[in-house]
Amino acid sequence: ARERPDLVLLDVMMPVKSGFDVCHEVRSSETARDTTIVMLTAKGRDTDIAKGMALGADAYMTKPFSTRELVEKVSELLRGRA
């Protein structure tokens, strides 16, 4: 059996599917729907953020951001799962 990740980082603009599409698929999955999702993107418009959150993202980070900011956000979200 495959293990389910605790957290997934999704870029909105990926080569085959958008991060929005993957987020929707994860939230629709019986086995993965509780996975924490962080959307990463250069698209910082309010409508993009609202779309990501409406699809079930737990957080939305707009590029550029520092590695420290990303680590802090991931740590915060994973602590909330414990």
N, C-alpha and C positions, 0 to 999 in steps of 0.2 A: 504494500500500500504506500502511496505517496504521502509525504508529510505536508501539512498545511502551514504556510508561513504565518508568523505572528503579525507581520507588517509588510506592506507592499508599497514601493515608491513608483509612481507612474508619471511619466512625462506626457503632457497633453499631446504633443506632436511626435508621434512615433511612426516608423516607416510603413507598417502594414495596417495597423488599427490605431485609432486615436486612444489616448488615455481615457477619454470619456466613454468610449465603447468598452474598453477593458473594465473600467470601474462598474459599469452597468452589468457586465457579464459576471463579475465577482459577486456583486450584490444579489444577483439572480441565482447563484449557485447554491445548492443545498449544502455542499461541504465547505464552501469558502466564504459564505456570506458574512461571517463574523470577523473576517480578516480586517485589520486596521489598514486604511488606505490614505496615503499622502500624495496629493497631486502636486507635481512640480511643473512650472511653466513660465515662459516669458510673456504669456498672454495674461496680463494683470487687469484686464477690464472687469468691471463689476459684473457684467453679464456672464463672463467666463467663470468667474469665481462662484457665482450663484448656480450656474449649471453644474459645476463639479460637486458642490455641496448638495444640490438637489438629487444628484445621482448616487449620493451616499458616501462621498469622500469625508474622512474624519478631519482632514486639514488640507489647506491649499497654500503652497508657498510660491511666491513670484520671484523669478530670477531677476537680477543676481541676488544670491544669498551666500553667506559664508558657510563653510563646513561646520563651524561651531554652532551656527543657528540651526542647521539641519540636524545635527546630533542632539541639540537641546530639544527640538520638537519631537524627534523620534523617542528620546528618553521619556519625555513628558507623556506621550501617548502610550508607551509600553507600561509605564508606571500605573496609568489609569486602568490597564487591563488586569493588573495583578490582584 
